[in-house]
């Protein structure tokens, strides 16, 4: 995945986050939380949070995609920098970047 593709995928993800925030009536204090997850963790989070948006990427590009989305997402909380560092990804099983609002559970 080259840099242009990464930027494009981040823009599409940001567009989806904006649409979802409007659809679910997010207020100014409703923030997206970002997380890198495995497929199993994604299923568990989908059962717990609503709305939840995910994007699948190659494990070696997931960290960079998360960094680009975080930079673009004005409302994003900081606190996943260590998780977005490729040296801290424990395995190649991390394949999803997930955005959710911890205040909005099912």
N, CA, C and O atoms as CSV, one atom per row, in Angstrom:
chain,resi,resn,atom,element,x,y,z
A,1,UNK,N,N,0.858,-1.160,0.000
A,1,UNK,CA,C,0.000,0.000,0.000
A,1,UNK,C,C,0.909,1.228,0.000
A,1,UNK,O,O,1.688,1.423,0.933
A,2,UNK,N,N,0.815,2.043,-1.023
A,2,UNK,CA,C,1.652,3.228,-1.071
A,2,UNK,C,C,1.014,4.373,-0.286
A,2,UNK,O,O,-0.097,4.243,0.229
A,3,UNK,N,N,1.729,5.490,-0.201
A,3,UNK,CA,C,1.282,6.614,0.611
A,3,UNK,C,C,-0.019,7.220,0.101
A,3,UNK,O,O,-0.860,7.633,0.899
A,4,UNK,N,N,-0.197,7.281,-1.229
A,4,UNK,CA,C,-1.429,7.836,-1.792
A,4,UNK,C,C,-2.633,6.968,-1.415
A,4,UNK,O,O,-3.696,7.484,-1.072
A,5,UNK,N,N,-2.457,5.673,-1.482
A,5,UNK,CA,C,-3.529,4.756,-1.114
A,5,UNK,C,C,-3.845,4.884,0.370
A,5,UNK,O,O,-5.013,4.858,0.759
A,6,UNK,N,N,-2.830,5.019,1.189
A,6,UNK,CA,C,-3.012,5.191,2.627
A,6,UNK,C,C,-3.773,6.481,2.909
A,6,UNK,O,O,-4.711,6.482,3.706
A,7,UNK,N,N,-3.388,7.560,2.276
A,7,UNK,CA,C,-4.081,8.843,2.448
A,7,UNK,C,C,-5.532,8.738,1.991
A,7,UNK,O,O,-6.432,9.246,2.660
A,8,UNK,N,N,-5.761,8.086,0.868
A,8,UNK,CA,C,-7.117,7.928,0.361
A,8,UNK,C,C,-7.965,7.108,1.334
A,8,UNK,O,O,-9.102,7.478,1.628
A,9,UNK,N,N,-7.426,6.012,1.827
A,9,UNK,CA,C,-8.162,5.175,2.763
A,9,UNK,C,C,-8.473,5.949,4.046
A,9,UNK,O,O,-9.555,5.796,4.612
A,10,UNK,N,N,-7.538,6.773,4.504
A,10,UNK,CA,C,-7.769,7.595,5.697
A,10,UNK,C,C,-8.866,8.625,5.434
A,10,UNK,O,O,-9.697,8.867,6.309
A,11,UNK,N,N,-8.885,9.238,4.245
A,11,UNK,CA,C,-9.924,10.219,3.911
A,11,UNK,C,C,-11.306,9.571,3.857
A,11,UNK,O,O,-12.282,10.145,4.340
A,12,UNK,N,N,-11.388,8.393,3.276
A,12,UNK,CA,C,-12.665,7.680,3.206
A,12,UNK,C,C,-13.144,7.327,4.608
A,12,UNK,O,O,-14.328,7.468,4.915
A,13,UNK,N,N,-12.232,6.872,5.459
A,13,UNK,CA,C,-12.574,6.529,6.842
A,13,UNK,C,C,-13.049,7.777,7.590
A,13,UNK,O,O,-14.029,7.717,8.332
A,14,UNK,N,N,-12.370,8.890,7.402
A,14,UNK,CA,C,-12.769,10.141,8.049
A,14,UNK,C,C,-14.153,10.581,7.578
A,14,UNK,O,O,-14.966,11.049,8.376
A,15,UNK,N,N,-14.416,10.431,6.295
A,15,UNK,CA,C,-15.736,10.782,5.750
A,15,UNK,C,C,-16.819,9.924,6.410
A,15,UNK,O,O,-17.875,10.430,6.789
A,16,UNK,N,N,-16.551,8.635,6.541
A,16,UNK,CA,C,-17.505,7.732,7.195
A,16,UNK,C,C,-17.713,8.102,8.664
A,16,UNK,O,O,-18.835,8.036,9.166
A,17,UNK,N,N,-16.641,8.488,9.353
A,17,UNK,CA,C,-16.766,8.910,10.750
A,17,UNK,C,C,-17.631,10.157,10.873
A,17,UNK,O,O,-18.460,10.257,11.778
A,18,UNK,N,N,-17.438,11.104,9.966
A,18,UNK,CA,C,-18.256,12.318,9.973
A,18,UNK,C,C,-19.718,12.019,9.729
A,18,UNK,O,O,-20.587,12.551,10.419
A,19,UNK,N,N,-19.995,11.177,8.757
A,19,UNK,CA,C,-21.383,10.797,8.467
A,19,UNK,C,C,-22.019,10.074,9.644
A,19,UNK,O,O,-23.170,10.339,9.990
A,20,UNK,N,N,-21.286,9.176,10.249
A,20,UNK,CA,C,-21.801,8.414,11.379
A,20,UNK,C,C,-22.077,9.339,12.568
A,20,UNK,O,O,-23.086,9.184,13.256
A,21,UNK,N,N,-21.195,10.286,12.806
A,21,UNK,CA,C,-21.394,11.227,13.914
A,21,UNK,C,C,-22.661,12.052,13.700
A,21,UNK,O,O,-23.412,12.304,14.642
A,22,UNK,N,N,-22.892,12.467,12.461
A,22,UNK,CA,C,-24.112,13.224,12.153
A,22,UNK,C,C,-25.348,12.343,12.303
A,22,UNK,O,O,-26.357,12.768,12.865
A,23,UNK,N,N,-25.264,11.132,11.803
A,23,UNK,CA,C,-26.396,10.207,11.844
A,23,UNK,C,C,-26.808,9.889,13.284
A,23,UNK,O,O,-27.998,9.778,13.580
A,24,UNK,N,N,-25.831,9.744,14.172
A,24,UNK,CA,C,-26.126,9.389,15.555
A,24,UNK,C,C,-26.199,10.607,16.481
A,24,UNK,O,O,-26.290,10.454,17.699
A,25,UNK,N,N,-26.158,11.801,15.915
A,25,UNK,CA,C,-26.351,13.016,16.697
A,25,UNK,C,C,-25.262,13.279,17.722
A,25,UNK,O,O,-25.560,13.646,18.859
A,26,UNK,N,N,-24.010,13.100,17.341
A,26,UNK,CA,C,-22.912,13.381,18.255
A,26,UNK,C,C,-22.921,14.855,18.636
A,26,UNK,O,O,-23.155,15.727,17.799
A,27,UNK,N,N,-22.663,15.114,19.901
A,27,UNK,CA,C,-22.525,16.478,20.394
A,27,UNK,C,C,-21.039,16.818,20.442
A,27,UNK,O,O,-20.193,15.974,20.147
A,28,UNK,N,N,-20.728,18.046,20.810
A,28,UNK,CA,C,-19.327,18.462,20.818
A,28,UNK,C,C,-18.475,17.671,21.809
A,28,UNK,O,O,-17.268,17.536,21.608
A,29,UNK,N,N,-19.081,17.147,22.873
A,29,UNK,CA,C,-18.306,16.374,23.842
A,29,UNK,C,C,-18.274,14.878,23.525
A,29,UNK,O,O,-17.664,14.108,24.268
A,30,UNK,N,N,-18.912,14.458,22.447
A,30,UNK,CA,C,-18.848,13.062,22.008
A,30,UNK,C,C,-17.604,12.881,21.157
A,30,UNK,O,O,-17.500,13.454,20.072
A,31,UNK,N,N,-16.673,12.096,21.640
A,31,UNK,CA,C,-15.399,11.900,20.956
A,31,UNK,C,C,-15.249,10.472,20.465
A,31,UNK,O,O,-15.772,9.538,21.073
A,32,UNK,N,N,-14.536,10.310,19.370
A,32,UNK,CA,C,-14.207,8.983,18.865
A,32,UNK,C,C,-12.984,8.483,19.599
A,32,UNK,O,O,-12.021,9.227,19.788
A,33,UNK,N,N,-13.014,7.254,20.007
A,33,UNK,CA,C,-11.875,6.565,20.595
A,33,UNK,C,C,-11.335,5.626,19.520
A,33,UNK,O,O,-12.112,4.915,18.883
A,34,UNK,N,N,-10.020,5.610,19.308
A,34,UNK,CA,C,-9.420,4.756,18.291
A,34,UNK,C,C,-8.713,3.579,18.950
A,34,UNK,O,O,-8.131,3.712,20.026
A,35,UNK,N,N,-8.772,2.429,18.292
A,35,UNK,CA,C,-8.135,1.235,18.824
A,35,UNK,C,C,-7.709,0.325,17.683
A,35,UNK,O,O,-8.395,0.226,16.665
A,36,UNK,N,N,-6.586,-0.332,17.857
A,36,UNK,CA,C,-6.133,-1.361,16.924
A,36,UNK,C,C,-6.543,-2.702,17.518
A,36,UNK,O,O,-6.235,-2.991,18.675
A,37,UNK,N,N,-7.233,-3.515,16.737
A,37,UNK,CA,C,-7.759,-4.759,17.294
A,37,UNK,C,C,-7.564,-5.945,16.357
A,37,UNK,O,O,-7.254,-5.802,15.175
A,38,UNK,N,N,-7.759,-7.105,16.939
A,38,UNK,CA,C,-7.789,-8.339,16.166
A,38,UNK,C,C,-9.231,-8.569,15.708
A,38,UNK,O,O,-10.133,-7.824,16.091
A,39,UNK,N,N,-9.440,-9.577,14.909
A,39,UNK,CA,C,-10.789,-9.895,14.429
A,39,UNK,C,C,-11.700,-10.298,15.594
A,39,UNK,O,O,-12.872,-9.921,15.623
A,40,UNK,N,N,-11.169,-11.057,16.544
A,40,UNK,CA,C,-11.972,-11.476,17.695
A,40,UNK,C,C,-12.358,-10.289,18.577
A,40,UNK,O,O,-13.497,-10.193,19.034
A,41,UNK,N,N,-11.408,-9.390,18.812
A,41,UNK,CA,C,-11.700,-8.194,19.609
A,41,UNK,C,C,-12.725,-7.308,18.921
A,41,UNK,O,O,-13.557,-6.683,19.578
A,42,UNK,N,N,-12.662,-7.256,17.611
A,42,UNK,CA,C,-13.615,-6.450,16.844
A,42,UNK,C,C,-15.046,-6.947,17.078
A,42,UNK,O,O,-15.962,-6.149,17.277
A,43,UNK,N,N,-15.225,-8.246,17.053
A,43,UNK,CA,C,-16.554,-8.834,17.270
A,43,UNK,C,C,-17.070,-8.473,18.661
A,43,UNK,O,O,-18.237,-8.113,18.817
A,44,UNK,N,N,-16.212,-8.566,19.661
A,44,UNK,CA,C,-16.615,-8.220,21.023
A,44,UNK,C,C,-16.982,-6.742,21.140
A,44,UNK,O,O,-17.955,-6.393,21.808
A,45,UNK,N,N,-16.221,-5.896,20.506
A,45,UNK,CA,C,-16.497,-4.458,20.575
A,45,UNK,C,C,-17.774,-4.100,19.823
A,45,UNK,O,O,-18.497,-3.190,20.227
A,46,UNK,N,N,-18.056,-4.812,18.731
A,46,UNK,CA,C,-19.292,-4.566,17.992
A,46,UNK,C,C,-20.511,-4.897,18.845
A,46,UNK,O,O,-21.561,-4.269,18.707
A,47,UNK,N,N,-20.370,-5.876,19.717
A,47,UNK,CA,C,-21.474,-6.238,20.604
A,47,UNK,C,C,-21.643,-5.230,21.735
A,47,UNK,O,O,-22.726,-5.113,22.309
A,48,UNK,N,N,-20.578,-4.504,22.056
A,48,UNK,CA,C,-20.606,-3.596,23.200
A,48,UNK,C,C,-20.934,-2.154,22.818
A,48,UNK,O,O,-21.651,-1.480,23.559
A,49,UNK,N,N,-20.431,-1.662,21.689
A,49,UNK,CA,C,-20.564,-0.250,21.335
A,49,UNK,C,C,-21.388,-0.043,20.070
A,49,UNK,O,O,-21.355,-0.844,19.135
A,50,UNK,N,N,-22.127,1.062,20.080
A,50,UNK,CA,C,-22.904,1.445,18.899
A,50,UNK,C,C,-22.902,2.950,18.816
A,50,UNK,O,O,-23.374,3.564,19.773
A,51,UNK,N,N,-22.441,3.593,17.819
A,51,UNK,CA,C,-21.898,3.073,16.571
A,51,UNK,C,C,-20.422,2.678,16.720
A,51,UNK,O,O,-19.730,3.111,17.641
A,52,UNK,N,N,-19.981,1.863,15.805
A,52,UNK,CA,C,-18.596,1.446,15.740
A,52,UNK,C,C,-18.231,1.343,14.264
A,52,UNK,O,O,-18.934,0.693,13.491
A,53,UNK,N,N,-17.147,1.976,13.880
A,53,UNK,CA,C,-16.679,1.899,12.494
A,53,UNK,C,C,-15.318,1.238,12.477
A,53,UNK,O,O,-14.452,1.553,13.293
A,54,UNK,N,N,-15.135,0.331,11.556
A,54,UNK,CA,C,-13.846,-0.353,11.461
A,54,UNK,C,C,-13.356,-0.344,10.025
A,54,UNK,O,O,-14.135,-0.261,9.076
A,55,UNK,N,N,-12.052,-0.432,9.899
A,55,UNK,CA,C,-11.421,-0.555,8.596
A,55,UNK,C,C,-10.332,-1.616,8.733
A,55,UNK,O,O,-9.585,-1.645,9.712
A,56,UNK,N,N,-10.264,-2.472,7.741
A,56,UNK,CA,C,-9.275,-3.551,7.745
A,56,UNK,C,C,-8.081,-3.119,6.905
A,56,UNK,O,O,-8.237,-2.548,5.826
A,57,UNK,N,N,-6.902,-3.400,7.413
A,57,UNK,CA,C,-5.681,-3.058,6.689
A,57,UNK,C,C,-4.625,-4.122,6.965
A,57,UNK,O,O,-4.748,-4.912,7.901
A,58,UNK,N,N,-3.602,-4.127,6.148
A,58,UNK,CA,C,-2.485,-5.039,6.370
A,58,UNK,C,C,-1.818,-4.688,7.698
A,58,UNK,O,O,-1.682,-3.507,8.019
A,59,UNK,N,N,-1.404,-5.678,8.468
A,59,UNK,CA,C,-0.811,-5.399,9.781
A,59,UNK,C,C,0.351,-4.404,9.724
A,59,UNK,O,O,0.494,-3.573,10.621
A,60,UNK,N,N,1.175,-4.480,8.690
A,60,UNK,CA,C,2.321,-3.573,8.608
A,60,UNK,C,C,1.913,-2.133,8.263
A,60,UNK,O,O,2.695,-1.208,8.480
A,61,UNK,N,N,0.712,-1.934,7.734
A,61,UNK,CA,C,0.235,-0.594,7.395
A,61,UNK,C,C,-0.776,-0.059,8.410
A,61,UNK,O,O,-1.108,1.126,8.382
A,62,UNK,N,N,-1.260,-0.905,9.288
A,62,UNK,CA,C,-2.302,-0.514,10.228
A,62,UNK,C,C,-1.854,0.616,11.154
A,62,UNK,O,O,-2.615,1.549,11.412
A,63,UNK,N,N,-0.644,0.534,11.642
A,63,UNK,CA,C,-0.125,1.560,12.540
A,63,UNK,C,C,-0.082,2.922,11.848
A,63,UNK,O,O,-0.487,3.928,12.430
A,64,UNK,N,N,0.397,2.955,10.636
A,64,UNK,CA,C,0.487,4.213,9.892
A,64,UNK,C,C,-0.897,4.751,9.554
A,64,UNK,O,O,-1.120,5.960,9.620
A,65,UNK,N,N,-1.817,3.885,9.197
A,65,UNK,CA,C,-3.186,4.308,8.925
A,65,UNK,C,C,-3.799,4.931,10.177
A,65,UNK,O,O,-4.454,5.970,10.096
A,66,UNK,N,N,-3.592,4.310,11.319
A,66,UNK,CA,C,-4.081,4.857,12.578
A,66,UNK,C,C,-3.493,6.216,12.875
A,66,UNK,O,O,-4.189,7.098,13.377
A,67,UNK,N,N,-2.232,6.396,12.574
A,67,UNK,CA,C,-1.563,7.674,12.806
A,67,UNK,C,C,-2.146,8.757,11.898
A,67,UNK,O,O,-2.392,9.876,12.350
A,68,UNK,N,N,-2.366,8.435,10.633
A,68,UNK,CA,C,-2.924,9.410,9.687
A,68,UNK,C,C,-4.348,9.788,10.095
A,68,UNK,O,O,-4.704,10.967,10.077
A,69,UNK,N,N,-5.165,8.796,10.462
A,69,UNK,CA,C,-6.540,9.078,10.887
A,69,UNK,C,C,-6.529,9.928,12.150
A,69,UNK,O,O,-7.316,10.866,12.273
A,70,UNK,N,N,-5.653,9.610,13.077
A,70,UNK,CA,C,-5.581,10.369,14.325
A,70,UNK,C,C,-5.226,11.823,14.050
A,70,UNK,O,O,-5.790,12.731,14.661
A,71,UNK,N,N,-4.295,12.044,13.132
A,71,UNK,CA,C,-3.918,13.409,12.788
A,71,UNK,C,C,-5.078,14.156,12.152
A,71,UNK,O,O,-5.270,15.345,12.404
A,72,UNK,N,N,-5.850,13.461,11.331
A,72,UNK,CA,C,-6.959,14.094,10.631
A,72,UNK,C,C,-8.191,14.268,11.510
A,72,UNK,O,O,-8.999,15.168,11.280
A,73,UNK,N,N,-8.332,13.434,12.488
A,73,UNK,CA,C,-9.525,13.461,13.330
A,73,UNK,C,C,-9.351,14.492,14.440
A,73,UNK,O,O,-8.651,14.251,15.424
A,74,UNK,N,N,-9.985,15.619,14.272
A,74,UNK,CA,C,-9.842,16.722,15.215
A,74,UNK,C,C,-10.324,16.325,16.595
A,74,UNK,O,O,-9.743,16.747,17.595
A,75,UNK,N,N,-11.371,15.524,16.669
A,75,UNK,CA,C,-11.944,15.150,17.946
A,75,UNK,C,C,-11.259,13.959,18.604
A,75,UNK,O,O,-11.652,13.551,19.698
A,76,UNK,N,N,-10.260,13.404,17.969
A,76,UNK,CA,C,-9.651,12.174,18.501
A,76,UNK,C,C,-8.941,12.441,19.818
A,76,UNK,O,O,-8.277,13.463,19.993
A,77,UNK,N,N,-9.094,11.521,20.717
A,77,UNK,CA,C,-8.356,11.589,21.969
A,77,UNK,C,C,-6.952,11.067,21.722
A,77,UNK,O,O,-6.745,10.186,20.887
A,78,UNK,N,N,-5.999,11.608,22.445
A,78,UNK,CA,C,-4.659,11.045,22.380
A,78,UNK,C,C,-4.558,9.981,23.448
A,78,UNK,O,O,-5.290,10.017,24.437
A,79,UNK,N,N,-3.683,9.063,23.263
A,79,UNK,CA,C,-3.531,7.998,24.236
A,79,UNK,C,C,-3.314,6.667,23.571
A,79,UNK,O,O,-3.185,5.646,24.245
A,80,UNK,N,N,-3.270,6.664,22.247
A,80,UNK,CA,C,-2.998,5.403,21.565
A,80,UNK,C,C,-1.659,5.486,20.838
A,80,UNK,O,O,-1.360,4.638,19.996
A,81,UNK,N,N,-0.842,6.506,21.155
A,81,UNK,CA,C,0.438,6.646,20.459
A,81,UNK,C,C,1.298,5.398,20.613
A,81,UNK,O,O,1.913,4.944,19.648
A,82,UNK,N,N,1.343,4.842,21.824
A,82,UNK,CA,C,2.148,3.639,22.035
A,82,UNK,C,C,1.578,2.476,21.238
A,82,UNK,O,O,2.328,1.662,20.699
A,83,UNK,N,N,0.263,2.397,21.163
A,83,UNK,CA,C,-0.362,1.306,20.420
A,83,UNK,C,C,-0.149,1.494,18.925
A,83,UNK,O,O,-0.106,0.512,18.185
A,84,UNK,N,N,-0.014,2.740,18.464
A,84,UNK,CA,C,0.173,2.992,17.042
A,84,UNK,C,C,1.628,2.845,16.612
A,84,UNK,O,O,1.923,2.938,15.420
A,85,UNK,N,N,2.524,2.623,17.530
A,85,UNK,CA,C,3.918,2.424,17.208
A,85,UNK,C,C,4.104,0.991,16.714
A,85,UNK,O,O,3.790,0.051,17.445
A,86,UNK,N,N,4.606,0.799,15.495
A,86,UNK,CA,C,4.706,-0.556,14.938
A,86,UNK,C,C,5.535,-1.512,15.797
A,86,UNK,O,O,5.299,-2.719,15.754
A,87,UNK,N,N,6.490,-1.013,16.569
A,87,UNK,CA,C,7.304,-1.902,17.402
A,87,UNK,C,C,6.497,-2.462,18.564
A,87,UNK,O,O,6.877,-3.480,19.141
A,88,UNK,N,N,5.390,-1.816,18.916
A,88,UNK,CA,C,4.584,-2.272,20.044
A,88,UNK,C,C,3.432,-3.176,19.638
A,88,UNK,O,O,2.717,-3.680,20.504
A,89,UNK,N,N,3.234,-3.394,18.351
A,89,UNK,CA,C,2.182,-4.305,17.907
A,89,UNK,C,C,2.666,-5.721,18.176
A,89,UNK,O,O,3.684,-6.147,17.631
A,90,UNK,N,N,1.943,-6.449,19.012
A,90,UNK,CA,C,2.439,-7.749,19.453
A,90,UNK,C,C,2.470,-8.824,18.375
A,90,UNK,O,O,3.318,-9.715,18.418
A,91,UNK,N,N,1.559,-8.754,17.409
A,91,UNK,CA,C,1.549,-9.812,16.401
A,91,UNK,C,C,0.905,-9.307,15.132
A,91,UNK,O,O,0.404,-8.184,15.075
A,92,UNK,N,N,0.924,-10.139,14.127
A,92,UNK,CA,C,0.309,-9.783,12.855
A,92,UNK,C,C,-1.198,-9.976,12.882
A,92,UNK,O,O,-1.865,-9.834,11.858
A,93,UNK,N,N,-1.737,-10.301,14.060
A,93,UNK,CA,C,-3.180,-10.496,14.171
A,93,UNK,C,C,-3.951,-9.190,14.245
A,93,UNK,O,O,-5.164,-9.186,14.033
A,94,UNK,N,N,-3.277,-8.070,14.543
A,94,UNK,CA,C,-3.951,-6.782,14.568
A,94,UNK,C,C,-4.240,-6.372,13.130
A,94,UNK,O,O,-3.321,-6.075,12.367
A,95,UNK,N,N,-5.513,-6.357,12.765
A,95,UNK,CA,C,-5.861,-6.063,11.382
A,95,UNK,C,C,-6.933,-4.992,11.245
A,95,UNK,O,O,-7.268,-4.617,10.121
A,96,UNK,N,N,-7.489,-4.481,12.355
A,96,UNK,CA,C,-8.559,-3.501,12.285
A,96,UNK,C,C,-8.213,-2.232,13.047
A,96,UNK,O,O,-7.660,-2.276,14.146
A,97,UNK,N,N,-8.550,-1.105,12.441
A,97,UNK,CA,C,-8.569,0.164,13.139
A,97,UNK,C,C,-10.035,0.439,13.421
A,97,UNK,O,O,-10.850,0.501,12.501
A,98,UNK,N,N,-10.369,0.603,14.696
A,98,UNK,CA,C,-11.756,0.766,15.109
A,98,UNK,C,C,-11.933,2.121,15.771
A,98,UNK,O,O,-11.100,2.549,16.570
A,99,UNK,N,N,-13.028,2.790,15.429
A,99,UNK,CA,C,-13.416,4.030,16.096
A,99,UNK,C,C,-14.763,3.796,16.765
A,99,UNK,O,O,-15.692,3.270,16.152
A,100,UNK,N,N,-14.853,4.191,18.024
A,100,UNK,CA,C,-16.094,4.025,18.782
A,100,UNK,C,C,-16.171,5.138,19.819
A,100,UNK,O,O,-15.185,5.825,20.083
A,101,UNK,N,N,-17.339,5.305,20.396
A,101,UNK,CA,C,-17.533,6.276,21.467
A,101,UNK,C,C,-17.797,5.474,22.737
A,101,UNK,O,O,-18.803,4.770,22.820
A,102,UNK,N,N,-16.904,5.569,23.736
A,102,UNK,CA,C,-17.079,4.755,24.936
A,102,UNK,C,C,-18.332,5.105,25.732
A,102,UNK,O,O,-18.762,4.310,26.568
A,103,UNK,N,N,-18.925,6.267,25.496
A,103,UNK,CA,C,-20.151,6.655,26.195
A,103,UNK,C,C,-21.379,5.979,25.601
A,103,UNK,O,O,-22.418,5.905,26.258
A,104,UNK,N,N,-21.280,5.490,24.385
A,104,UNK,CA,C,-22.439,4.930,23.672
A,104,UNK,C,C,-22.337,3.418,23.603
A,104,UNK,O,O,-21.788,2.859,22.654
A,105,UNK,N,N,-22.866,2.777,24.605
A,105,UNK,CA,C,-22.874,1.310,24.631
A,105,UNK,C,C,-24.257,0.814,24.194
A,105,UNK,O,O,-25.230,1.567,24.172
A,106,UNK,N,N,-24.310,-0.447,23.855
A,106,UNK,CA,C,-25.574,-1.048,23.427
A,106,UNK,C,C,-26.468,-1.311,24.604
A,106,UNK,O,O,-27.578,-1.816,24.435
